Amino acid sequence: MVLMEFLAPLAVFFSVLVYGIVHSLLASNSFKSLVRRLFGSYTDRWYRLAYNIFAIISLLPVLALPALLPDNTIYVVTYPWVYLTLLGQVLAVGLLLVGLLQTGMWSFLGFRQLVTGGGHNETRMVVRGLYRFVRHPLYTAGLVFIWLIPVMTKNLIALNLGLSIYIVFGAYLEERRLELEYGTAYNTYKKSTPMLVPFLGSRAGKDENVLE
């Protein structure tokens, strides 16, 4: 039992890493190009939606592991401070929804591509709204939400660490794609706007183009 309690957080952590590696591979331009060569350009229409569906379904067993494996509580945020953590989580969800709307929700989910065909020249940079403060507001909101969970256990710490590494690594990979897609415009935006933590750099709000 003691051994299982020791191994459980490691199992949770590495399950997240495996999830992150698989999904980073599936999101890469090289893999998308391979799928396009094998099945034709029609895959541009459904790839984003299929990727999102697979991402959600495959994440479910990862999120279930902390509850299924032996665990120990590290801390519990008590009254009245628990209301602050819950308020922070509610705000994080709100920021996530606002960020999705500003990014282009239908495009993010993959429904727009079903209609338009998912061509490479259909998107614009987004530097307005939440994107004036951080380059990846959706990731920032996600990090805030997971670290404000009021009841923290060893397995949840392992889960949060794995998700945080995946989010930061995913942000770097996404930025490589954005640099290739938007070139100098994105590099200029990158220099003036912090990646995940607001107010660590100058705000980039002068250009009202959108990154969808």
Secondary structure, DSSP 8 states (H G I E B T S, - for coil): -HHHHHHHHHHHHHHHHHHHHHHHHHHSHHHHHHHHHHH-TTHHHHHHHHHHHHHHHHHHHHHHHHHHS---EEEE--TTHHHHHHHHHHHHHHHHHHHHHHH-HHHHHTHHHHHH---TTS--EE-SGGGGT-S-HHHHHHHHHHHT-SEEEHHHHHHHHHHHHHHHHHHHHHHHHHHHHHTHHHHHHHHHS-SSSTTSS----S---EE-
